[in-house]
């Protein structure tokens, strides 16, 4: 079963790469590829896609959030925090996911991350 999933993911990556070759500005495909690359451990490729998407859609909060995740996974804490702050400024507000997202684990002990999370925390 695991081999089938790996094959499916490899097929999806190859398919979306071919779509992207035909339309290099397809934001949906760029976002999908970024997630797929990260899923299979191709973090640097995922980071490239996330940066590309932010250039195409600078006001997209989710794109900035995904970029922050990729930057955190590559241990670029300062850049990750900048992207995360930008995502929040643009409207990203999923406190629960941000608190548990494993991609952000490298940031979770950072006081700036804790402060940003506190800013999003729902008030009781």
C-alpha positions in Angstrom: 0.0 0.0 0.0 2.8 2.5 0.9 4.4 1.8 -2.4 1.2 2.6 -4.2 0.9 5.9 -2.4 4.6 6.8 -3.3 3.8 5.8 -6.9 0.6 8.0 -6.9 2.6 10.9 -5.5 5.3 10.5 -8.1 2.7 10.4 -10.8 1.0 13.5 -9.4 4.3 15.4 -9.3 5.1 14.4 -12.9 1.6 15.3 -14.1 1.6 18.8 -12.4 5.2 19.5 -13.6 4.0 18.9 -17.1 1.0 21.2 -16.6 3.3 23.8 -15.2 5.6 23.6 -18.3 2.6 24.5 -20.4 1.5 27.3 -18.1 4.2 28.6 -15.8 1.8 31.1 -14.1 -0.8 28.6 -12.9 -1.0 29.5 -9.3 -3.1 26.4 -8.4 -0.5 24.1 -9.9 2.4 25.9 -8.2 0.6 25.6 -4.8 -0.1 21.9 -5.4 3.5 21.2 -6.4 4.8 23.0 -3.4 2.8 20.8 -1.1 3.7 17.6 -3.0 7.4 18.4 -3.0 7.3 19.0 0.7 5.3 15.8 1.3 8.0 13.7 -0.4 10.9 15.5 1.3 11.9 17.7 -1.6 11.9 20.7 0.8 14.1 22.9 -1.5 11.8 22.4 -4.4 8.8 23.1 -2.2 10.5 26.3 -1.1 11.0 27.3 -4.7 7.3 26.8 -5.5 6.2 28.7 -2.4 8.5 31.6 -3.3 7.2 31.6 -6.8 3.6 31.6 -5.6 4.2 34.6 -3.3 5.7 36.5 -6.2 2.6 35.7 -8.3 0.1 36.4 -5.5 1.7 38.7 -3.0 -1.6 39.3 -1.2 -2.3 35.6 -0.7 -2.2 34.9 3.1 -2.0 31.1 2.6 0.9 31.4 0.2 2.8 33.4 2.8 1.9 30.8 5.4 3.2 28.0 3.2 6.4 29.9 2.5 6.9 30.3 6.2 6.5 26.5 6.7 9.1 25.8 4.0 11.5 28.4 5.4 11.0 26.8 8.9 11.7 23.4 7.5 15.0 24.7 6.1 15.9 26.3 9.5 15.6 29.8 8.3 13.8 31.1 11.4 14.0 34.8 10.8 12.7 34.6 7.3 10.0 32.1 8.4 8.8 34.4 11.1 8.7 37.4 8.6 6.6 35.3 6.2 4.4 34.1 9.1 3.8 37.7 10.2 3.0 38.7 6.7 0.5 35.8 6.4 -1.2 37.1 9.6 -1.2 40.7 8.4 -2.9 39.5 5.2 -5.6 37.7 7.2 -4.3 34.2 8.1 -6.0 33.4 11.3 -6.1 29.6 11.8 -4.7 29.5 15.3 -5.4 25.8 15.9 -3.5 24.7 12.8 -0.6 27.1 13.4 -0.2 25.8 16.9 0.0 22.2 15.8 1.5 22.4 12.3 4.6 20.1 12.4 6.2 22.2 9.6 6.5 25.0 12.1 8.1 22.8 14.9 11.5 24.5 14.4 9.9 27.8 15.4 7.8 26.7 18.4 10.4 27.6 21.0 11.1 31.0 19.5 9.6 33.8 21.6 8.6 35.7 18.4 6.5 32.7 17.3 4.9 32.4 20.7 4.0 36.1 20.6 2.5 35.7 17.1 0.5 32.7 18.2 -0.7 34.7 21.3 -1.9 37.4 19.0 -4.1 34.9 17.1 -5.3 33.0 20.1 -9.1 33.3 20.4 -10.1 35.4 23.4 -12.3 33.6 25.9 
